[in-house]
Amino acid sequence: MSAGAAAGAVRTMVLWCPDWPVAAAAEAEGLTLDDPIAVIENGLVYACSEGARSDGVRRGLRLREAQARSPRLRDFPYDPVRVNRAFEPLIGALEEMSPNVQVMRAGSCALRARGPKRFYGSEHAAALAFLERFAELGVTEARVGVADGLFAAEQAARLPGVDLIRIVPEGASPEFLARLPLQLLAEDELCALLWRLGIRTLGDFARLPAEDVRSRFGEPGARAHERASGTDPRRVIPRVPPEVRESVNAFEPPLERIDQITFSIRAEADRFVGELAAARLVCTELRVEIATERGEVRERTWLHPRWFGASDVVDRVRWQLQGGSTIESTLSAPVVRVRLTAETVDDSARHETGLWGTGSEERIHHGLSRVQSIVGHEGVLTASIGGGRSPRERQLLVPWGDRPATPAAPGRTAPTMPRTAPAAALSTPAAPTLPGTATAASRTAPSGSRIALAGTEAMIEPAVTRAAVRPTSAGGRRRGPKSSAGAEVAPWPGSLPPPLPTTVFEQRRQVLLMTGRNELVDVDESGELVGVPARFSPDVSSRSLRPVQAWAGPWPVSERWWDSRKARRVDRLQLVDADGVAWLLALDRHLWWAEARYD
Amino acid sequence: MFEYGAMTDAALDVSSPAPAGEEIRALQSRISQMQATKLDTRAVRTHPAIAPLLPGGSLRAGAAYSVESSTALVMALMAGPSADGIWCGVVGLPDFGVEAASRFGVDLERLALVPHPGDEWLTVTAAMADVVGVVVTRVPGRVPDAAMARLQARIRQREATLIVLGDWPQSEATLRITESTWTGIGSGHGYLAGRQAMVSVTARTGNGRPRRGRLWLPDGDELFRPVMELPGLAAVPPVDGRRETPASLRLLHEVNG
């Protein structure tokens, strides 16, 4: 180690896979990196593929802007679970070659260069070996940077250019860094200030006296200064490889019937849970992978409100085999392997049954699990209130034991078994994360007496109901979803004013609304009612027509007009029929539908 | 009393016989207690607006109630137990308005829904009754009487309360809305703001005459409460009706005789 770097910086090697979130998304969705792909977080482009970049898409761009630049753009929400999981095999492979790997983030990892250098003869040879191993796993884009200190090594790896391996000679890191722009420090406030002071490169910053930087910018500034001057004191902190708790059941010959499979894995499930218990752990999140003879692998993650016992594990496998359907015992293809992995484990002491006080909760849980075993996992639901304008959209129904879905997921979670497992709800394009969701204008009614149905020209719905996405405390007890505070936090202009309808139709029903002269009531282009509602029928037969007592409306609701598939434009009308039952009607493409009933 | 000439017939017919009716009911319940033809069941906390209409003054554990075609009434029945920390289960009602329920006092943290029990309706409802305190359901199609009796027995044994939307053979009481008037909405203006409903409750035991009460279901603040009588009449609270009127005495004789 050279004298210059002896102050702190340790020879470090950084492996970097560019656009890793995109690569992970492409792999999961079966796309290539040449396709225009963008990974979106908070409505902004978080990462994009080479194909998208050639169209002009950049990181930090708004989704709509990116879509405008690249019309064929496929966008996926940023899913940290998927991204990290995709990176895991690479780390595993790297750890086989050299221990002490630190994962900096998904897509980039660091290790101390000394060991591999000694083993492979030189730093270059070691880097080459690692890249070859990555290429074997299908990652050909990876790059390696070797320098003194973590920061310099990372910058070396990320330097634009065609070289896959960049080695900054020992002691040369300060000169290497000096030419780089200041923004690489990723300290926005500091950089903005330094920029105005006329400092443009890391070298300019490094030339400032360390004491002055510390007294002016405090500890964060001092650390940034150390990084800029190539004396990054951070060391590689190797991760402790997680102990994989899994159990693999291979069937030879492959099994065709669900009961055979569940019977065969019963003993294995006992052993799986028993081993966890012996380590004083309980599994709260279980991944079940089912491989069939045809080579397809169906995997899904199951959560448990408390923890998985052996019979719960068998149940989950059975449900997954059944899919959404009820009991039927033939499968599409014989099953060759069932693999159970404990995704999340927790200290069993935290899940011990208390002597007092937990009795009734447990009874509820057992009872509802029993009902689930009758009607299937998706049959028993808990509810919370999310965002949206139609009453159906606002109720979020989540299977008992699962995490509450994002408010974007409309209605129930997918009833069929999602193939990309764990956060299936996350992978649905999240509408409320888009800026600008709806135009919900409401006007004074013809008589001008009151303005109804929430609000004036409430243009853009600003507050994303992110509050409704509540990460459950890891390992803590998961129960039904908490009643959502999100609905109160974020107002939805254009949603219904109270009182709310007590019956919300799962499938809206077509109804008839006629004028006194037996013509259908309609709404013209300017949103005015054509004809006065006089008679109403709760179904489409004209025999059940009855007089209308009172009515009000129409109020236009226009949602997601930028998305042709999900755009919705309806005109709402409230109506009281002759029996004193009130209805919420919606006019959609010249047909009247009952969305809900106040009964 | 009669200077309120402008008052509606409905208000009159609630207010004037109310004291007498209350007294009869009080006496009837004393009689039935003395006769003790059945074991007394545990009372379940009930929403104050609806409690006076129910036989015995509250919901009973182990009993079934049937509600005719009004989900709001079902929610009013659920609100009391749910506020008391009791779990509710809703079986076979895919159109149950969850948000309205939460506004009307049903705690969503203690609500489980099985929208589509399918052919397993009886099993699911019975399994639900094992664990939750209030089971709300609708009988799907035709269910054999024996099955209903079994479910009723299970409900009684588990001390759950069953609320059936529709008919139920052994219901303790049948609740229905006989008339409802919406406020805030006109012909072409306003919006639905509240509803006054005449709730009529027919008890299984008793003289067969329904108890009636005018309720806000709900009012403008999304609350259930009795409709306030006109000033002067409202001053007579129902429990205070201990005055002996000829009418009530005569009715009492009828009951005893």
Interface residues (C-beta under 8 A of the other chain):
Chain A: T326 R363 I364 H366 G367 L368 R370 V371 I374 V375 G379 V380 L381 T382 A383 S384 I385 P391 R394 Q395 L397 W400 A445 P446 S447 G448 S449 R450 A452 L453 R479 G480 P481 K482 S483 A487 P497 P498 P499 L500 P501 T502 T503 V504 F505 E506 L529 V532 V548 Q549 A550 W551 A552 Q574 V576 D579 G580 V581 A582 A596 Y598 D599
Chain B: S69 S70 T71 A72 V74 M75 W87 P94 D95 F96 G97 V98 E99 A100 A101 S102 R103 D107 L108 E109 L111 A112 L113 V114 P115 H116 P117 G118 E120 T123 V124 A127 M128 D130 V131 V132 I177 E179 S180 T181 W182 G184 I185 G186 S187 G188 H189 G190 Y191 L192 A193 G194 R195 A197 P218 E222
